[in-house]
Amino acid sequence: MHDGSGPMKSEQCVASWAHFVEACTASEKIVVPQRLIASRCSPTRCKLKPPYRPRSTRPATLTPSKLPPCLLMLIRFNKPYGVLSQFTPEGRWRGLKDHIDLPGVYVAGRLDADSEGLLLLTDDGQLQARIADPRFKMEKTYLVQVEGVVDDKALTALARGVVLNDGPTLPARARALMPPVDLWPRHPPIRERQNIPTSWLELSIREGRNRQVRRMTAAVGLPTLRLIRTAIGPYHLRDLPTGTWQPVD
């Protein structure tokens, strides 16, 4: 039995974390994947003193508001329109604190306030750099609703790279899509012009310039009306409801 006088051993930390997982799962607040029980815990870096307990023991209020400090985590968030990629609100834009009550995590790769979809947050500085730093060229995929009709000429130009005011873009992957049938509504809705059709495309890029996707579609005559990021490298949005977050397994 640990006497609380020093760092916990890995197996002791996992046992205490397992209690937290069981409590949170029982409260139906979150489902904690195995990677968070994972083994990046070691006697030299784990400062957790047993027994670990959530601050509240009432099942209705249990949340992962404080995670054991020896465990590194990555979460995915489906960012709604109008929310900044920072916890503090600014002007007319809301902050992440309205949706994520989890201390110690930081955004890995920004997403504009007027864009939606996948935003990753982590407490692992090295992972944050790998995701966010353009030097690593991690592919990002977007679902884009545009004004006009997506044709082969536009798709070819996007795939080869277009010339923007800050230089040509790298080759990308682009394909036309049918309108998604299970997409959540945007608030506020997009402004559509009468007698001008809209269409959808998927665009995958390996750069991170300011508002790059919007500028690329505009360069081929297809102004962006709605922009949703669906993937960053191996991490996908899937069916995560808008405005909610979940640990990445």
FIMILO-693935 format. One record per residue (C-alpha): x negated, y, z negated. Coordinates in Angstrom, 1 decimal. Each point is the difference from the previous one (the first is absolute). Example, Ala and Ser with C-alpha at 12.3 -4.5 7.8 and 13.67 -1.06 7.14 Angstrom:
REM FIMILO-693935
+--------+--------+--------+
!     xx !     yy !     zz !
+--------+--------+--------+
!  -12.3 !   -4.5 !   -7.8 !
!   -1.4 !    3.4 !    0.7 !
+--------+--------+--------+
END
This chain:
REM FIMILO-693935
+--------+--------+--------+
!     xx !     yy !     zz !
+--------+--------+--------+
!    0.0 !    0.0 !    0.0 !
!   -1.3 !    3.4 !    0.9 !
!   -0.6 !    2.3 !   -2.9 !
!    0.3 !    3.3 !    1.9 !
!   -3.6 !    1.0 !   -0.6 !
!   -1.2 !   -0.2 !    3.6 !
!    0.9 !   -0.6 !    3.6 !
!    2.4 !   -2.8 !    0.8 !
!   -1.1 !   -3.0 !    1.9 !
!    1.6 !   -0.5 !    3.4 !
!    2.3 !   -2.8 !   -1.1 !
!    1.2 !    2.1 !   -3.0 !
!    0.7 !    2.9 !    2.3 !
!    2.0 !   -2.2 !    2.4 !
!    2.0 !   -1.4 !   -2.9 !
!    0.9 !    3.5 !   -1.2 !
!    0.8 !    1.2 !    3.6 !
!    2.1 !   -3.1 !    0.5 !
!    2.2 !    1.1 !   -2.9 !
!    0.5 !    3.4 !    1.7 !
!    0.8 !   -1.7 !    3.3 !
!    2.6 !   -2.2 !   -1.7 !
!    1.6 !    2.9 !   -1.7 !
!    0.2 !    2.2 !    3.1 !
!    1.3 !   -2.9 !    2.1 !
!    2.6 !   -0.8 !   -2.5 !
!    1.2 !    3.6 !    0.0 !
!    0.4 !   -0.2 !    3.8 !
!   -2.0 !    3.2 !    0.4 !
!   -2.8 !   -1.4 !    2.3 !
!   -1.4 !   -3.2 !    1.2 !
!   -3.8 !   -0.1 !   -0.7 !
!   -2.0 !   -2.0 !    2.5 !
!   -2.8 !   -2.3 !   -0.9 !
!   -2.8 !    2.3 !    1.2 !
!    0.8 !    2.3 !   -2.9 !
!   -0.6 !   -2.8 !   -2.5 !
!   -3.2 !   -0.5 !    2.0 !
!   -3.2 !   -0.5 !   -1.1 !
!   -1.9 !    3.3 !    0.5 !
!    0.0 !    0.0 !   -3.8 !
!   -3.2 !   -0.7 !   -1.7 !
!   -1.3 !    0.2 !   -3.6 !
!   -2.2 !    3.0 !    0.9 !
!    2.6 !    2.2 !    1.5 !
!    3.2 !   -1.0 !   -1.8 !
!    0.8 !    2.3 !   -2.9 !
!    3.4 !   -1.5 !   -0.8 !
!    0.6 !   -0.8 !   -3.7 !
!    2.5 !   -2.7 !   -0.7 !
!    2.8 !   -0.4 !   -0.3 !
!    1.1 !    2.2 !    3.0 !
!    3.6 !    1.0 !    0.0 !
!    2.0 !    2.5 !    2.0 !
!    0.9 !    3.2 !   -1.9 !
!    3.6 !   -0.9 !   -0.1 !
!    1.3 !   -3.5 !   -0.9 !
!    3.6 !    0.7 !    1.3 !
!    0.6 !   -2.0 !    3.2 !
!    2.0 !    2.8 !    1.5 !
!   -2.9 !    2.5 !   -0.1 !
!   -3.0 !   -2.2 !    0.7 !
!   -2.0 !    1.4 !    2.9 !
!   -3.7 !   -0.4 !    1.1 !
!   -0.8 !    3.4 !   -1.4 !
!   -3.3 !   -1.2 !   -1.4 !
!   -2.0 !   -2.7 !    1.6 !
!   -2.9 !   -1.8 !   -1.7 !
!   -3.1 !    2.1 !    0.9 !
!   -2.0 !   -3.0 !    1.2 !
!    2.3 !   -0.7 !    2.9 !
!   -0.3 !    1.8 !    3.3 !
!    3.2 !    0.4 !    1.9 !
!    1.4 !    1.0 !    3.4 !
!    3.6 !    1.0 !    0.6 !
!    2.0 !    0.8 !    3.1 !
!    2.6 !    2.7 !    0.0 !
!    2.6 !    0.8 !    2.6 !
!   -0.3 !    3.8 !    0.0 !
!    3.2 !    1.8 !    0.9 !
!    0.2 !    3.1 !    2.1 !
!   -0.8 !    3.2 !   -1.9 !
!   -2.4 !   -1.6 !   -2.5 !
!   -3.7 !    1.0 !   -0.1 !
!   -2.9 !   -2.4 !   -0.3 !
!   -0.8 !    1.4 !   -3.4 !
!    1.7 !   -0.2 !   -3.4 !
!    0.6 !    3.8 !   -0.4 !
!    2.8 !    1.6 !    2.0 !
!   -0.8 !    3.0 !    2.1 !
!    2.4 !    2.6 !    1.4 !
!    3.0 !   -1.8 !    1.6 !
!   -1.7 !   -3.4 !   -0.1 !
!    0.4 !   -2.5 !   -2.8 !
!   -2.9 !   -1.9 !   -1.6 !
!   -0.6 !   -3.7 !   -0.6 !
!    0.7 !    0.4 !   -3.7 !
!    3.7 !   -0.1 !    0.9 !
!   -0.4 !   -3.6 !    1.1 !
!   -3.2 !   -1.5 !   -1.6 !
!   -0.4 !   -0.1 !   -3.7 !
!   -3.4 !   -1.7 !   -0.1 !
!   -3.1 !    1.8 !   -1.4 !
!   -3.4 !   -0.4 !    1.4 !
!    0.8 !   -0.8 !    3.7 !
!   -1.0 !    2.3 !    2.9 !
!    1.1 !    0.3 !    3.6 !
!   -2.1 !   -2.0 !    2.5 !
!    0.7 !    1.7 !    3.4 !
!    2.4 !    2.9 !    0.2 !
!    3.3 !    0.3 !    1.8 !
!    1.6 !    3.3 !    0.9 !
!    3.0 !    1.2 !   -2.0 !
!    2.2 !   -0.1 !    3.1 !
!   -1.0 !   -3.6 !    0.7 !
!    1.3 !   -3.2 !   -1.6 !
!   -1.2 !   -3.5 !   -0.7 !
!   -3.0 !   -1.8 !   -1.4 !
!   -2.2 !    1.8 !   -2.6 !
!   -2.6 !   -2.0 !   -1.9 !
!   -1.1 !    0.9 !   -3.5 !
!   -2.8 !   -1.6 !   -2.0 !
!   -2.1 !    0.4 !   -3.1 !
!   -3.0 !   -1.5 !    1.8 !
!   -2.3 !    2.7 !    1.3 !
!   -1.8 !   -2.2 !    2.5 !
!    3.2 !   -1.3 !    1.5 !
!    1.4 !    3.5 !    0.2 !
!   -3.1 !    1.0 !    2.0 !
!    0.3 !   -3.0 !    2.4 !
!    3.7 !    0.8 !    0.7 !
!   -0.3 !    3.8 !    0.3 !
!   -3.4 !    0.7 !    1.5 !
!    0.2 !    0.3 !    3.8 !
!   -3.4 !   -1.5 !    0.4 !
!    1.5 !   -3.4 !   -0.8 !
!    2.6 !    0.4 !    2.8 !
!    2.7 !   -2.0 !   -1.7 !
!    2.9 !   -0.3 !    2.5 !
!    3.2 !    1.8 !   -0.9 !
!    3.3 !   -0.9 !    1.7 !
!    2.9 !    2.4 !    0.4 !
!    3.6 !   -0.3 !    1.1 !
!    0.8 !    3.2 !    1.9 !
!    3.3 !    1.4 !    1.2 !
!   -0.6 !    2.4 !    2.8 !
!    2.0 !    2.4 !    2.2 !
!    0.2 !   -1.3 !    3.5 !
!   -0.4 !   -3.4 !    1.6 !
!   -3.1 !   -2.0 !   -0.6 !
!   -1.4 !   -1.3 !    3.3 !
!   -3.0 !   -2.0 !    1.2 !
!   -1.9 !    3.2 !    0.9 !
!    0.3 !    1.4 !   -3.5 !
!   -1.0 !   -3.4 !   -1.6 !
!   -3.0 !   -0.3 !    2.2 !
!   -1.2 !    3.5 !   -0.8 !
!    0.4 !   -0.6 !   -3.7 !
!   -1.8 !   -3.3 !    0.2 !
!   -3.0 !    1.4 !    1.9 !
!   -0.2 !    3.1 !   -2.2 !
!    1.3 !    3.5 !    0.6 !
!   -1.9 !    3.3 !   -0.2 !
!    1.0 !    2.2 !   -3.0 !
!   -1.3 !    3.5 !   -0.9 !
!   -2.6 !   -1.7 !   -2.3 !
!   -1.2 !   -2.5 !    2.6 !
!    1.2 !   -3.3 !    1.6 !
!    1.5 !   -2.7 !   -2.1 !
!   -1.3 !   -3.5 !   -0.2 !
!    1.8 !   -2.8 !    1.8 !
!    3.2 !   -1.0 !   -1.8 !
!    2.7 !   -2.7 !    0.2 !
!    3.4 !    1.2 !    1.2 !
!    3.2 !   -1.7 !    0.9 !
!    3.6 !    0.9 !    0.5 !
!    2.6 !   -1.2 !   -2.5 !
!    3.7 !   -0.4 !   -0.2 !
!    1.7 !    2.2 !   -2.6 !
!   -0.4 !   -1.7 !   -3.4 !
!    3.3 !   -1.3 !   -1.4 !
!   -1.0 !   -0.4 !   -3.7 !
!   -1.8 !    3.3 !   -0.5 !
!    1.0 !    2.2 !   -3.0 !
!    1.6 !    3.4 !    0.7 !
!   -2.2 !    3.0 !   -0.2 !
!    1.0 !    2.9 !   -2.3 !
!    0.4 !    2.5 !    1.6 !
!    0.7 !   -1.7 !    3.3 !
!   -2.0 !    1.0 !    3.1 !
!    1.3 !    2.7 !    2.2 !
!    1.1 !   -1.4 !    3.4 !
!    0.7 !    2.1 !    3.0 !
!    3.1 !   -0.7 !    2.0 !
!   -0.6 !   -1.7 !    3.4 !
!   -3.7 !   -0.8 !   -0.8 !
!   -0.6 !   -3.7 !   -0.8 !
!   -2.3 !   -1.3 !   -2.7 !
!   -2.0 !   -3.2 !    0.0 !
!   -2.4 !   -1.9 !   -2.2 !
!   -3.6 !   -1.2 !    0.3 !
!   -2.6 !   -1.7 !   -2.2 !
!   -3.5 !    1.6 !   -0.1 !
!   -3.1 !   -1.4 !   -1.7 !
!   -3.0 !    2.3 !   -0.4 !
!   -3.4 !   -0.3 !   -1.7 !
!   -0.5 !    3.7 !   -0.7 !
!    1.3 !    2.4 !   -2.7 !
!    0.2 !    3.4 !    1.6 !
!    2.5 !    2.6 !   -1.3 !
!    3.5 !   -0.8 !    1.4 !
!   -1.6 !   -2.2 !    2.6 !
!    2.9 !   -2.1 !    1.0 !
!    2.3 !    3.0 !    0.5 !
!   -2.6 !    1.7 !    2.1 !
!   -0.6 !   -3.1 !    2.1 !
!    3.7 !   -0.5 !    0.8 !
!    0.4 !    3.7 !    0.8 !
!   -3.0 !   -0.2 !    2.4 !
!    1.9 !   -2.6 !    2.1 !
!    3.2 !    2.0 !    0.0 !
!    1.8 !   -1.8 !   -2.9 !
!    0.4 !    2.2 !   -3.1 !
!    0.2 !   -2.0 !   -3.2 !
!    3.3 !    0.2 !   -1.8 !
!   -0.6 !   -2.6 !   -2.7 !
!   -3.3 !   -1.7 !   -1.2 !
!   -0.2 !   -3.1 !   -2.2 !
!   -3.3 !   -1.7 !   -0.9 !
!    0.5 !   -3.8 !   -0.1 !
!   -3.5 !   -1.3 !   -0.6 !
!   -3.5 !    0.9 !   -1.1 !
!   -2.4 !   -2.8 !    1.0 !
!    1.2 !   -3.2 !   -1.7 !
!    2.6 !    1.8 !   -2.1 !
!    3.6 !    0.2 !    1.3 !
!    3.1 !    1.8 !   -1.0 !
!    2.3 !   -3.0 !    0.8 !
!    3.4 !    0.3 !   -1.6 !
!   -1.0 !    2.3 !   -2.9 !
!    3.0 !    2.4 !   -0.6 !
!   -0.7 !    3.7 !    0.4 !
!   -1.0 !    1.7 !   -3.2 !
!   -1.2 !   -3.2 !   -1.7 !
!   -3.5 !   -1.4 !   -0.7 !
!   -1.3 !   -3.5 !   -0.6 !
!   -3.4 !   -1.5 !   -0.9 !
!   -1.9 !   -1.5 !    3.0 !
!   -0.6 !   -3.7 !   -0.3 !
+--------+--------+--------+
END
